[in-house]
């Protein structure tokens, strides 16, 4: 089989790293490459899970790498946005702590043969995180390319786009923290055993 869930996960790592590099560049061409890579990363996240369930190709390495690839995508983009001044790193630190802590716990449990299924709130968290990343990109374009004839309408709506960016960032932060609390609440027995 040419396309496997694990190969899609490897592609997500690659797309995420390319996106981060391109976001750090100021040329408009790099920024377009960045959003294309971010969209592909989000699609591979959906596609690899769908393919794994449909074909039954669920592997231990996939269970470990898939959530790590998600974290590289989300945290990489959010930290990069902080570096280039879209918002403070203080928004990202709670998300970073939750994501790293729960990923480490899942990996440790997986090595013990315990699989902790993703909660519905965790899936919603990922949706809000991706919405935050994409809305921040739109605001970034409005901020950095004012005066560009192609982006004239971005300039007009830049204040609104900034509010939208913070709305999704706040929603991502809340859902990330909520899903973290739910993870510990729903897995008390497994974690204490």
KEGU-953406 format. One record per residue (C-alpha): residue in one letter; residue number from 1; x, y, z. Coordinates in steps of 0.1 Angstrom, whole numbers, m for minus. Each point is the difference from the previous one (the first is absolute). Layout:
  residuo  num   east  north     up
        A  NUM      X      Y      Z
...
//
This chain:
  residuo  num   east  north     up
        X    1      0      0      0
        X    2     15     33    m11
        X    3    m19     23     24
        X    4     m1    m13     36
        X    5    m10     19     32
        X    6     36      0     12
        X    7     12     15    m32
        X    8    m26     27      3
        X    9     12      7     35
        X   10     36      4    m13
        X   11    m13     24    m26
        X   12    m17     20     27
        X   13     34      4     18
        X   14     15     12    m33
        X   15    m28     23     m9
        X   16      0     15     35
        X   17     38      7      0
        X   18     m2     16    m35
        X   19    m30     21     12
        X   20     19     12     31
        X   21     31      9    m21
        X   22    m22     19    m26
        X   23    m20     19     27
        X   24     33     14     13
        X   25      8     15    m35
        X   26    m14     34     m9
        X   27     m4     m6    m37
        X   28    m35     m5    m12
        X   29      8    m31    m20
        X   30     13    m17     32
        X   31    m32      9     18
        X   32    m22    m16    m27
        X   33     21    m31      2
        X   34     m4      0     38
        X   35    m38      1     m2
        X   36      0    m27    m26
        X   37     22    m22     23
        X   38    m22      7     30
        X   39    m31    m10    m19
        X   40     16    m32    m13
        X   41     11     m7     36
        X   42    m35      3     13
        X   43    m13    m22    m28
        X   44     25    m27      6
        X   45    m10      0     37
        X   46    m36     m8    m11
        X   47     10    m23    m28
        X   48     24    m22     19
        X   49    m25     m7     28
        X   50    m27     m8    m25
        X   51     23    m23    m20
        X   52     12    m18     31
        X   53    m35     m8     12
        X   54    m12    m10    m35
        X   55     29    m23     m8
        X   56      8    m12     35
        X   57     36     12     m4
        X   58      3     12     36
        X   59     36     m4     13
        X   60     17      7     32
        X   61     24     24    m17
        X   62    m30     18    m15
        X   63    m16      4     34
        X   64     31     16     12
        X   65      9     21    m30
        X   66    m34     13     m9
        X   67     m6     21     31
        X   68     36     12     m1
        X   69     m5     12    m36
        X   70    m32     18     11
        X   71     21     18     27
        X   72     27     10    m25
        X   73    m27     14    m23
        X   74    m19     19     27
        X   75     27     11     24
        X   76     24      7    m28
        X   77    m24     24    m17
        X   78    m11     17     32
        X   79     35      5     13
        X   80     10     14    m34
        X   81    m29     24      1
        X   82     12     11     34
        X   83     36      5    m13
        X   84    m12     22    m28
        X   85    m22     21     23
        X   86    m36    m10     m7
        X   87     m6     m8     37
        X   88     18     m6     32
        X   89     16    m33      8
        X   90    m20      1     32
        X   91    m30    m12    m20
        X   92     20    m30    m12
        X   93     17    m12     32
        X   94    m31    m16     16
        X   95     m8    m17    m33
        X   96     37    m12     m2
        X   97      0    m14     35
        X   98    m33    m18     m4
        X   99     10    m15    m34
        X  100     34    m11     10
        X  101    m11    m14     34
        X  102    m29    m21    m14
        X  103     20    m12    m30
        X  104     28    m13     24
        X  105    m26    m17     22
        X  106    m17    m16    m31
        X  107     34    m13    m12
        X  108      9    m14     34
        X  109    m33    m18      3
        X  110      3    m13    m36
        X  111     33    m15      9
        X  112    m18    m18     28
        X  113    m25    m13    m24
        X  114    m28     24     10
        X  115    m17     19    m28
        X  116    m18     32     11
        X  117    m25      9    m27
        X  118     m4     36    m11
        X  119    m30     18     16
        X  120    m25     20    m21
        X  121     12     31     18
        X  122     36     m8    m13
        X  123    m13      0    m35
        X  124    m19     33      5
        X  125     32     14     15
        X  126     19     m9    m32
        X  127    m27     17    m21
        X  128      3     32     20
        X  129     38     m2     m1
        X  130      0     m3    m38
        X  131    m26     28     m2
        X  132     23     22     21
        X  133     30     m8    m22
        X  134    m19      8    m32
        X  135    m17     32     13
        X  136     34     12     13
        X  137     14     m5    m35
        X  138    m27     21    m15
        X  139      7     28     25
        X  140     37     m4     m7
        X  141     m6      7    m37
        X  142    m21     30      9
        X  143     27     14     23
        X  144     30     m6    m21
        X  145    m12      8    m35
        X  146    m19     33      6
        X  147      2     21    m31
        X  148      3    m31    m23
        X  149    m25      4    m28
        X  150    m10    m37      3
        X  151     m7      3     37
        X  152    m18     34      1
        X  153    m31    m16     16
        X  154     21    m16     27
        X  155     12     34     11
        X  156    m36     13      4
        X  157     m9    m31     21
        X  158     33     m3     20
        X  159    m16     10     33
        X  160    m28    m24     m4
        X  161     24    m28    m11
        X  162     20      7     31
        X  163    m31     m5     22
        X  164     m8    m32    m18
        X  165     36    m12      5
        X  166     m3      6     38
        X  167    m35    m16      1
        X  168     14    m33    m15
        X  169     32      2     21
        X  170    m21      4     32
        X  171    m23    m28    m11
        X  172     30    m22     m7
        X  173     14      8     34
        X  174    m32     m8     18
        X  175     m7    m32    m18
        X  176     36    m11      4
        X  177     m2      5     38
        X  178    m35    m15      2
        X  179     11    m31    m19
        X  180     30     m4     23
        X  181    m22      1     31
        X  182    m23    m25    m17
        X  183     29    m23     m9
        X  184     11     m2     37
        X  185    m36     m3     13
        X  186     m9    m28    m24
        X  187     32    m20      4
        X  188      5      2     38
        X  189      0    m38      4
        X  190     26     m5    m28
        X  191     22     28     13
        X  192     m1    m11     36
        X  193      6    m37     m8
//
